[in-house]
Amino acid sequence: MLVLQAVPATGRDAYKLLRARIREATTWEWSNKAKTRLRHVQRRTGGHIALSNANGVLVAHVMPRTASDLFYLAEKFTGRLVAWFEADLLAINIQFVPEPPAPKRKKRKRAGR
């Protein structure tokens, strides 16, 4: 999984800036009613980007369907951040986080006979 962090300049909130900008964007759309998941309109089935706020820092978890979708979503999202918010951001950090292991299934106890 890929995690992007957009660190805003002093006095700015990158999360609020992005949410306001997505309303007028034609290439990105919200994929849920809570407006925490972004989807690119050219790859509707290519996964999504989960957004969250950490004291003004935008945290984006890229959730692709395939390996090529990871590159596509990361490239498009990072490019939009730079194009839209060049004057408002101090840094864009990229972290490669290993996928968490699948939880083990619990065995059900049988009733004693």
C-alpha positions as CSV (number, residue, x, y, z in Angstrom):
1,M,0.0,0.0,0.0
2,L,1.1,3.5,-0.7
3,V,0.5,6.4,1.7
4,L,0.9,10.0,0.7
5,Q,1.1,12.9,3.1
6,A,0.7,16.5,2.0
7,V,2.2,18.9,4.5
8,P,0.6,22.4,4.3
9,A,2.3,25.8,4.8
10,T,1.8,27.5,8.1
11,G,-1.9,28.5,8.7
12,R,-3.2,26.2,5.9
13,D,-5.3,23.0,6.0
14,A,-4.4,20.7,3.0
15,Y,-7.4,18.5,3.7
16,K,-9.9,21.3,3.5
17,L,-8.2,22.8,0.4
18,L,-8.5,19.5,-1.4
19,R,-12.1,18.9,-0.5
20,A,-13.0,22.3,-1.7
21,R,-11.1,21.8,-5.0
22,I,-12.6,18.4,-5.8
23,R,-16.1,19.9,-6.0
24,E,-15.1,21.7,-9.3
25,A,-12.7,19.0,-10.6
26,T,-13.8,17.1,-13.7
27,T,-11.3,14.2,-13.4
28,W,-11.9,13.2,-9.8
29,E,-15.2,12.2,-8.1
30,W,-16.2,11.1,-4.6
31,S,-17.0,7.4,-4.4
32,N,-18.8,7.5,-1.0
33,K,-21.3,9.8,0.6
34,A,-18.9,10.7,3.5
35,K,-16.5,12.2,0.8
36,T,-13.5,10.3,2.2
37,R,-12.8,8.2,-1.0
38,L,-11.6,9.6,-4.3
39,R,-11.9,7.8,-7.6
40,H,-10.4,8.9,-10.9
41,V,-13.1,9.1,-13.6
42,Q,-11.0,7.3,-16.3
43,R,-10.5,4.2,-14.1
44,R,-13.7,3.8,-12.2
45,T,-12.8,0.2,-11.3
46,G,-9.1,0.8,-10.7
47,G,-9.4,1.3,-6.9
48,H,-9.7,4.5,-4.8
49,I,-7.8,6.9,-2.6
50,A,-8.9,7.0,1.0
51,L,-8.4,10.5,2.5
52,S,-8.1,11.6,6.1
53,N,-7.1,14.7,8.1
54,A,-4.3,14.8,10.7
55,N,-4.3,18.4,12.1
56,G,-4.3,19.9,8.6
57,V,-2.0,17.4,7.0
58,L,-3.7,15.5,4.2
59,V,-3.2,11.7,4.5
60,A,-4.1,9.7,1.4
61,H,-4.0,5.9,1.3
62,V,-3.9,4.6,-2.2
63,M,-6.0,1.4,-2.5
64,P,-5.5,0.0,-6.1
65,R,-7.1,-3.1,-7.6
66,T,-4.0,-4.1,-9.6
67,A,-0.3,-3.1,-9.5
68,S,-0.7,-0.9,-12.6
69,D,-3.5,0.9,-10.8
70,L,-1.2,1.8,-8.0
71,F,1.2,3.7,-10.3
72,Y,-1.7,5.3,-12.2
73,L,-3.5,6.6,-9.1
74,A,-0.3,7.8,-7.3
75,E,0.9,9.6,-10.5
76,K,-2.4,11.4,-11.1
77,F,-3.1,12.3,-7.5
78,T,0.5,13.6,-6.9
79,G,0.3,15.6,-10.1
80,R,-2.9,17.2,-9.1
81,L,-1.6,18.1,-5.7
82,V,1.4,19.9,-7.2
83,A,-0.6,21.6,-9.9
84,W,-3.4,22.8,-7.6
85,F,-1.5,23.6,-4.4
86,E,2.1,24.4,-5.2
87,A,2.0,27.6,-3.2
88,D,0.0,26.0,-0.3
89,L,2.2,22.9,0.4
90,L,5.6,22.6,2.0
91,A,6.1,18.9,1.2
92,I,4.6,15.7,-0.2
93,N,5.8,12.6,1.5
94,I,5.4,9.1,0.1
95,Q,5.6,6.0,2.2
96,F,5.5,2.4,1.1
97,V,3.6,0.5,3.8
98,P,3.5,-3.3,3.7
99,E,0.0,-4.8,3.5
100,P,-1.2,-6.1,6.9
101,P,-1.5,-9.9,7.1
102,A,-5.0,-11.3,6.8
103,P,-6.5,-12.1,10.2
104,K,-6.6,-15.8,11.1
105,R,-10.0,-17.3,11.3
106,K,-11.1,-18.4,14.8
107,K,-12.0,-21.9,15.3
108,R,-15.5,-22.5,16.7
109,K,-15.8,-24.6,19.8
110,R,-18.0,-27.6,19.5
111,A,-20.5,-28.3,22.2
112,G,-19.4,-31.3,24.4
113,R,-21.1,-34.6,23.7
